[in-house]
Amino acid sequence: MKRVIGIGNALTDMLVNLPNDNVLTEFSLPKGSMNLADAPTQTRISKSVAGYPYSLSLGGSASNTIRAMARLGCKVGFIGKVGKDTTGDFFEQALENLGIEPFIMRSSIRSGKCVSLVSPDGERTMVTHLGAASELAAEEIDEKIFAGYDCLYIEGYLVQDHRLIRSAIEKAKRCGLKIAIDLASFNVVAENLGFLRELVAEYVDIIFANKDEAHAFTGEQEPLNALQALSCMCELAVVKIGMKGALIKRGDEVVHVGIMAAAKRVDTTGAGDLYAAGFMSGLCDGLSLRQCGTIGAITAGKVIEVVGTTFGEEAWQHVFSLVEKVKNEKYLF
């Protein structure tokens, strides 16, 4: 596996630092969840947090993963849909600037936005209005897009559009690609459980889940049991267990990889996305499961030190130096 193409919601993130969790209670938002909202609802929530510190950045789960993979030296592409607006122009140009092959469709409605509410403990709760991203249609994805790629990486949020995801996967499979999916959010898993189980059992080769998503998908409370259940359905399964690291299983091989302690835990937004980026980049380099898991831990550990999913060049240089040590087996968790 050398070249990976991602498909997901092309979004701009508005990251708001909350002083407390009152707004979550006010709008009945489960902490740590992803919630789809119409434009008026998202606007009401945005107004309720007006005055709090915030920042803007490129977002979307698969987009975060693909952009980080590009920085890690992988050959990648991205499929998504944005509006015919300056936000959409910015999104597409940012992909090109990173050397990502863009397959960006355009819509007459505005580009999508995710309001990410960051609690004082760093946990994030997302309120997403998909806008143009929701209009990506099965018919727009030409099978020719997958030529030259080895793996299709799917964000779990996209599985709410069953027809789109099934069509994209079937086209990718006909072109010989492996399928990787991140389950993305426990409530999305619960709402699409039957479809997701069928999808994983029939098509998926690589699956990423945190312990809550793994529990929602398998019904198993114990992460090791959930890992076993997931591994029976696909080639490679990863269950992230927070501060305890991650459990990884491929065939008969089971690996537990720890975390890289963050200098400071500021915001967990994108931690799962960046973990997948590090892990997948290791697979692209043909590394061992422990090496892949360690690179995932490094990239996830770095992103929680900043607000949002973008960190500076100095941080990336530190990541690059650690990854080299991992490749030489001098730095493994």
Secondary structure as UniProt FT lines:
FT   STRAND          3..7
FT   STRAND          11..17
FT   HELIX           22..26
FT   TURN            27..28
FT   TURN            31..32
FT   STRAND          34..36
FT   HELIX           39..48
FT   TURN            49..51
FT   STRAND          54..59
FT   HELIX           61..71
FT   TURN            72..73
FT   STRAND          75..83
FT   HELIX           86..97
FT   TURN            98..99
FT   STRAND          101..107
FT   STRAND          112..118
FT   TURN            120..121
FT   STRAND          124..129
FT   HELIX           131..135
FT   HELIX           138..140
FT   HELIX           143..146
FT   TURN            147..148
FT   STRAND          151..155
FT   HELIX           156..160
FT   HELIX           162..174
FT   TURN            175..176
FT   STRAND          178..182
FT   HELIX           186..191
FT   HELIX           193..203
FT   STRAND          206..210
FT   HELIX           211..218
FT   HELIX           223..231
FT   TURN            232..233
FT   STRAND          236..240
FT   HELIX           242..244
FT   STRAND          246..250
FT   TURN            251..252
FT   STRAND          253..257
FT   TURN            269..270
FT   HELIX           271..284
FT   TURN            285..286
FT   HELIX           289..303
FT   TURN            304..305
FT   HELIX           313..327
FT   TURN            328..329
//
